[in-house]
């Protein structure tokens, strides 16, 4: 399918769903329950021309992105420790399983007891990202091609060269896959954490306030902002991660 | 001096005996190892190289081993040149010069920067041979090293290899009697789970 046709199809789908939304909002007839797409678009336009809007978005992005980066680093570190030491693995693996099984809302509320609310979205993102990266990197370690390990052993290839030529290229596809999954989840978890702990100047706080004050147009407008930002950030970062990962894997 | 001593070596996989009570000593020179597929030729090379352990018996190896694997086992993330120099120690520039000389002799002078995944089977095979040669070991285990090579390239590669390995201990697995005879008159076969020498 050509690019033009793809764009056309996407526009048709978008118009279709907006029309459905408009029809339902007319049937409901109460803007406080379901505002019309036109009202939401107008509200979104109003938001877009304020400086606070961009500050709010940047704050949320910075928080969640910090959590993502910290989570990725911690996940890689813990997976490496698990690979290097069976004792470390015995300690780390159950903790990762517990984090993975705990609902994100419980994690956020537990964190609220201990930490100031400003850093909770960061910590929530970290805790969501760590298990994903940890498991992917561990799978990567487990799937290093044995024939190449044998070659490295036969020729006594140094540790540094093994890491560069064998380990990193083998693990990179798993790292890229893990990072792609983690990215979307971290963003959703981060915004959810902001809604629960309402830190100053954040998208989550705007969503929370919109709900409290029954500002449905604001609620819908900010939700659209979350979706668009998620889409843009995912596209940008995934393309960056894939590019760097591909270069390392294939040289 | 390089040597390989096999004493009562046996190996089985999943209860199926592959090699049974092998006793053999190789002091020097070139040995060709023949036999039908699945008779344990590669297994024997893997046991000698230490990649696998024998179920019983002992294997004593004097000298460092280079191994040309049947599947080439090249590192796809780095260039042909890096694949060859990675087995060398010492000065990088000097290593590269030596590696380039070997690659040139094997007809790979235009492939220094190529990634192995972009090479043909025959080219990849020659890179694997170049890597083994660059490692400068005393013992060479070659598992079907000329697979995928056309007649002309095979002939050139064999000639260079014969000259280069003249003072080494070499065991080469092959299915081609002409290949074997080109290098040596010491041809071993694995028959009935054991080694038999066919002097021609």
Interface residues (C-beta under 8 A of the other chain):
Chain A: X147 X148 X150 X151 X153 X154 X155 X157 X161 X164 X165 X166 X168 X169 X248 X249 X250 X251
Chain B: X49 X51 X65 X66 X67 X69 X71 X73 X75 X76 X77 X78 X79 X82 X86 X87 X115 X117 X131 X135
